[in-house]
């Protein structure tokens, strides 16, 4: 019932499934149905004469997903779905319809997909057809299909070790991660059979010995070329993982982590306190509301009155984006994106970049990052900004972590230096 309720909220209000506090089984079920939503809709269409209501269709999707994509016996999937239809007080005859459709699916097996490639890739991987076509145009057919398939993969989870408190081998042993993969001396791959809930309830987590973060974040932060004692502004910092990473890397850094969302800033403050990071100040700030002519204190140190006190040596901009590079982790994203929203986001991203760049000190480095590799949100924004602001220059090559390792999130990052 919980997975059913959360899936309805997602379809009606766009609610994020991971924020629903579901049990591990219900979470796996809800996320799985979301990831295969278009495929399951196609499946249902071939089994029914008339499109069922959203509520009935959701019950059917839950049943079909358990039957064909989870290790749940068919009879159990059918019976629990029928009981769910009854418990949800759906219209008369809904339970009988659910029973009939699921038995028909059991007999027929998985549906035959259409031969046209874009349409097939869209249905098979539950990526909207317009988005698949966009990927075909940008990346070519084979790469586009590989990207679509990757959205169905269960994302790899990683623990980021707080090296100020422990080491990766010691923490891996403490958490029981025997033989786990360790990257950059600070990231431990969480075994597929490990329970995240148990990990997050561990004593090591409470003591701030680790957080959860994909190693793609490290490759993004690395572009900042951090040096001891620098003033750093993480201007779109929530949920705070990259600020924490920088603080853990060098306790001499002077870091301001800000975000426009008050509720997310509160969570960032909790994160900083749990990890015991003394060199991070958390504030609620709207980058777009900053007046370039007005100074504000940027340092943790008190009494600074020199000209550099209102400028940063490094700025990290992990801007709001379509989440196109992390659909496997946030499957709702595939259904939230529209062609119009991508254009709107790119304009917002440009405005944030322009506003934040005014706070960069001469010879400073700003890293622009998104969790979307789409050119509209990445290279086009960068090229436009550099063209309109000649005092900035592209510094090195752009980074696409997922191209380096399939276990990494699909980020894009580009460093810019102020001349």
C-alpha positions in Angstrom: 0.0 0.0 0.0 2.9 2.4 0.8 4.5 2.0 -2.6 1.1 2.5 -4.3 0.4 5.7 -2.3 3.9 7.1 -3.1 3.6 6.3 -6.8 0.2 8.0 -7.0 1.7 11.1 -5.3 4.5 11.1 -7.8 2.2 10.9 -10.8 -0.2 13.6 -9.5 2.2 16.0 -7.8 5.7 15.2 -9.0 6.8 14.1 -5.5 10.2 12.5 -5.2 9.9 8.8 -4.3 13.2 8.7 -2.3 11.9 11.3 0.1 8.9 9.2 1.1 10.6 7.2 3.8 9.6 3.8 2.5 10.8 0.4 3.7 13.6 -1.1 1.6 11.2 -3.5 -0.2 8.6 -0.8 -0.9 11.3 1.6 -2.0 12.7 -0.9 -4.5 9.2 -1.6 -5.8 8.3 2.1 -6.2 11.5 3.1 -7.8 11.4 0.0 -10.1 7.9 0.8 -11.3 8.9 4.4 -11.9 12.0 3.3 -13.9 9.8 1.1 -16.1 6.7 3.2 -16.1 6.4 3.7 -19.9 7.1 0.0 -20.5 4.5 -1.1 -18.0 2.0 1.3 -19.5 2.7 -0.2 -23.0 2.3 -3.7 -21.5 -1.1 -2.8 -19.9 -2.4 -1.2 -23.1 -1.9 -4.5 -24.9 -3.9 -6.4 -22.2 -6.9 -4.1 -21.8 -9.6 -2.9 -24.2 -10.1 0.4 -22.4 -7.5 2.4 -20.5 -7.9 1.9 -16.8 -7.9 4.8 -14.3 -4.5 6.0 -12.9 -5.2 4.2 -9.6 -6.0 0.8 -11.3 -3.1 1.2 -13.7 -0.8 1.8 -10.8 -2.0 -1.4 -9.1 -1.4 -3.3 -12.4 2.1 -1.8 -12.8 3.0 -2.9 -9.3 1.8 -6.4 -10.0 3.5 -6.7 -13.4 6.8 -5.4 -12.0 6.8 -8.0 -9.3 5.9 -10.7 -11.7 8.5 -9.9 -14.4 11.3 -7.9 -12.8 11.4 -9.1 -9.2 11.9 -12.5 -7.6 8.3 -12.6 -6.4 6.2 -15.7 -7.3 3.4 -15.0 -9.8 0.7 -16.2 -7.6 1.9 -13.9 -4.8 2.1 -10.9 -7.1 -1.4 -11.5 -8.4 -3.0 -12.1 -5.0 -1.3 -9.0 -3.3 -2.4 -6.8 -6.3 -6.0 -8.0 -6.0 -6.0 -7.3 -2.3 -4.4 -3.9 -2.9 -7.2 -3.1 -5.4 -9.8 -4.0 -2.7 -8.0 -2.1 0.1 -7.7 1.0 -2.0 -11.5 1.2 -2.3 -11.3 1.5 -6.1 -14.4 1.4 -8.3 -16.5 -1.7 -8.4 -15.0 -4.5 -10.5 -11.4 -3.2 -10.2 -10.2 -6.2 -8.3 -11.7 -8.6 -10.9 -10.0 -6.5 -13.7 -6.6 -6.6 -11.9 -6.9 -10.4 -11.4 -7.9 -11.0 -15.1 -5.2 -8.7 -16.6 -2.4 -10.2 -14.5 -3.4 -13.7 -15.3 -3.5 -12.7 -19.0 0.0 -11.3 -18.6 1.2 -14.5 -17.0 -0.1 -16.4 -20.0 1.2 -14.1 -22.7 4.5 -13.1 -21.4 6.3 -9.8 -22.1 4.9 -7.8 -25.0 6.5 -7.5 -28.5 8.0 -4.1 -29.0 7.5 -1.9 -32.1 10.2 -2.2 -34.8 10.9 1.5 -35.3 14.2 2.1 -33.3 13.4 5.4 -31.5 10.0 4.1 -30.5 11.4 0.8 -29.3 14.2 2.3 -27.3 11.8 4.7 -25.7 9.3 2.0 -24.6 11.9 -0.7 -23.7 13.8 1.7 -21.4 10.9 4.0 -20.3 12.5 7.2 -21.6 10.1 9.6 -23.2 10.3 9.4 -27.0 11.2 13.1 -27.5 14.1 12.7 -25.2 15.3 9.5 -27.0 15.1 11.3 -30.3 17.1 14.2 -28.8 19.8 11.8 -27.7 19.8 10.2 -31.2 20.4 13.6 -32.7 23.2 14.6 -30.2 25.0 11.3 -29.7 24.1 9.0 -32.5 21.8 5.9 -32.4 24.1 3.4 -30.6 25.3 5.9 -27.9 21.7 7.1 -27.4 20.5 3.5 -26.9 23.3 2.8 -24.4 22.3 6.0 -22.4 18.7 4.9 -22.4 19.6 1.4 -21.1 21.8 2.9 -18.4 18.7 4.6 -16.9 17.4 1.2 -15.9 20.5 0.2 -14.0 20.5 0.1 -10.2 22.9 2.9 -9.3 26.1 2.0 -7.4 26.2 3.5 -4.0 29.4 4.9 -2.5 30.6 5.9 1.0 32.9 8.9 1.1 35.3 8.5 4.0 36.0 11.5 6.2 39.8 11.2 6.2 40.0 13.7 9.1 38.5 11.0 11.3 39.4 7.6 9.8 40.8 5.8 6.8 39.1 3.9 4.0 40.5 0.4 5.0 39.5 0.9 8.6 36.0 2.1 7.8 35.5 -0.7 5.3 36.3 -3.3 7.9 34.1 -1.5 10.5 31.1 -1.6 8.1 31.8 -5.2 7.0 32.6 -4.3 3.4 35.0 -7.2 2.7 37.0 -6.7 -0.5 35.2 -3.6 -1.4 36.5 -1.3 -4.2 38.3 1.8 -2.9 38.9 4.9 -5.2 40.9 8.0 -4.6 41.7 6.7 -1.0 38.4 8.0 0.2 35.5 6.3 -1.7 34.3 2.8 -0.8 31.8 1.0 -3.1 28.9 -0.2 -1.1 28.3 -4.0 -1.8 25.1 -4.7 -3.7 23.7 -6.8 -0.9 24.3 -4.2 1.8 21.4 -2.4 3.4 21.7 1.4 3.2 19.4 1.8 6.2 21.7 -0.3 8.3 24.7 1.7 7.1 23.1 5.0 7.9 22.1 3.8 11.4 25.7 2.8 12.2 27.8 4.3 15.0 30.4 5.3 12.4 27.8 7.4 10.5 26.7 9.1 13.7 30.3 10.0 14.6 30.7 11.7 11.2 33.2 9.2 9.8 31.5 9.1 6.4 28.8 10.3 4.1 27.2 9.0 0.9 28.6 10.5 -2.3 29.3 9.4 -5.8 33.1 9.7 -6.8 32.0 12.0 -9.7 32.0 14.7 -7.1 35.7 14.3 -6.5 36.5 14.8 -10.2 34.4 18.0 -10.2 36.1 19.4 -7.1 39.5 18.5 -8.4 39.1 21.1 -11.2 39.1 23.8 -8.6 42.9 23.2 -8.0 42.5 23.9 -4.3 45.5 25.3 -2.3 45.8 25.7 1.5 44.2 28.8 2.9 42.0 29.7 -0.1 38.6 31.3 0.3 36.0 29.1 -1.4 32.4 29.7 -2.2 30.1 26.7 -3.0 27.3 28.9 -4.2 24.6 26.2 -5.0 25.8 23.9 -2.2 22.8 21.8 -1.1 22.8 19.0 -0.1 26.4 20.0 0.9 28.4 17.0 -0.1 30.9 18.8 -2.2 31.5 21.5 0.5 32.1 18.6 2.9 34.5 16.9 0.6 36.5 20.1 0.2 36.6 20.7 3.9 37.7 17.1 4.6 40.4 17.5 1.9 42.0 20.6 3.5 41.0 22.0 6.9 42.8 25.3 6.1 40.3 26.2 3.4 37.8 28.9 4.3 34.5 27.7 2.8 31.1 29.4 2.5 28.4 26.9 1.5 25.2 28.6 0.5 21.9 27.7 -1.1 18.6 29.5 -1.9 16.5 27.0 0.0 16.1 27.6 3.7 15.1 24.0 4.4 18.0 22.6 2.5 20.4 25.0 4.3 19.2 23.5 7.7 20.1 20.0 6.4 23.5 21.3 5.3 24.1 22.7 8.7 23.3 19.3 10.3 25.7 17.6 7.8 28.5 20.0 8.7 27.9 19.5 12.4 27.8 15.7 12.1 31.0 15.6 10.2 32.7 18.0 12.6 33.8 20.4 9.9 35.1 23.7 11.5 36.0 25.4 8.2 32.6 25.6 6.6 30.0 28.4 7.2 26.5 27.6 6.0 24.2 30.4 4.8 20.9 30.9 2.9 21.7 33.1 -0.1 20.1 33.6 -3.5 22.9 34.0 -6.1 20.6 35.9 -8.4 19.7 38.4 -5.7 23.2 39.5 -5.0 23.9 43.2 -5.9 27.4 43.3 -7.5 28.0 46.7 -6.0 27.3 45.5 -2.5 30.0 43.7 -0.5 29.3 41.0 2.0 31.5 39.1 4.4 32.8 36.0 2.8 35.3 34.8 5.3 35.0 32.8 8.4 37.6 35.1 9.9 36.4 38.2 11.7 37.4 41.7 11.0 38.7 41.4 7.5 38.5 44.8 5.8 40.9 44.4 2.8 39.6 44.5 -0.8 39.8 40.7 -1.2 37.4 40.1 1.7 34.5 40.3 -0.7 36.1 38.1 -3.4 36.7 34.4 -3.5 39.7 32.5 -4.8 37.6 29.6 -5.9 33.9 29.3 -6.7 32.0 26.1 -7.3 28.7 26.3 -9.1 26.8 23.0 -9.2 23.8 24.7 -10.8 20.1 23.5 -10.9 19.7 21.3 -13.9 17.5 18.7 -15.6 19.2 15.8 -13.8 19.5 14.1 -17.2 22.8 12.5 -16.1 21.4 10.8 -13.0 18.0 9.4 -14.2 19.0 6.0 -12.9 19.3 7.5 -9.4 16.3 9.9 -9.8 14.0 8.1 -12.2 11.3 10.8 -11.8 13.5 13.1 -13.7 12.9 11.5 -17.1 9.2 12.4 -16.8 9.7 15.9 -15.5 12.0 17.1 -18.3 10.5 18.9 -21.3 12.1 20.6 -24.2 10.8 23.9 -22.8 12.2 23.2 -19.3 15.7 22.6 -20.7 15.7 26.0 -22.4 14.4 27.6 -19.3 17.1 25.9 -17.2 19.9 26.9 -19.5 18.8 30.5 -19.2 18.7 30.2 -15.4 22.1 28.5 -15.4 23.6 31.3 -17.4 22.2 34.0 -15.1 23.6 32.1 -12.0 27.0 31.8 -13.7 27.1 35.5 -14.6 26.0 36.6 -11.1 28.4 34.4 -9.1 31.3 35.2 -11.4 31.3 38.8 -10.2 32.5 37.5 -6.8 35.6 35.8 -8.2 39.0 37.3 -7.3 41.5 38.0 -10.1 43.3 34.9 -11.3 40.7 32.9 -9.4 39.0 29.7 -10.7 35.3 29.0 -11.1 34.0 25.5 -11.8 30.7 25.3 -13.5 29.0 21.9 -13.0 25.7 20.1 -13.8 24.5 16.6 -13.3 23.4 16.7 -16.9 25.7 16.2 -19.9 23.2 17.8 -22.4 25.0 20.5 -24.5 22.1 23.0 -23.9 23.0 23.0 -20.2 26.7 22.7 -20.5 28.9 23.7 -23.4 26.4 26.2 -24.8 26.2 28.0 -21.5 30.0 28.0 -21.1 30.5 29.3 -24.7 28.0 32.0 -24.3 29.4 33.1 -21.0 33.0 33.3 -22.3 31.9 35.2 -25.4 30.1 37.8 -23.4 32.7 38.0 -20.6 36.2 38.1 -22.2 37.9 38.5 -18.8 37.2 34.7 -18.3 38.8 31.9 -20.2 38.2 28.2 -20.4 40.8 26.4 -18.2 41.6 22.8 -19.4 39.2 20.3 -20.7 35.7 19.6 -19.6 35.1 16.6 -17.3 32.5 13.9 -18.0 33.0 11.4 -15.1 30.5 8.8 -16.4 32.7 8.5 -19.5 35.6 7.5 -17.3 33.7 5.0 -15.2 30.2 3.6 -15.7 29.7 3.6 -11.9 30.0 7.4 -11.8 27.1 9.8 -12.1 26.6 11.7 -15.4 28.2 15.0 -14.4 29.7 17.7 -16.6 32.2 20.2 -15.2 34.3 22.9 -16.7 36.8 25.2 -15.0 37.0 28.9 -15.9 39.8 31.3 -14.9 39.4 35.0 -14.4 42.3 36.8 -16.2 
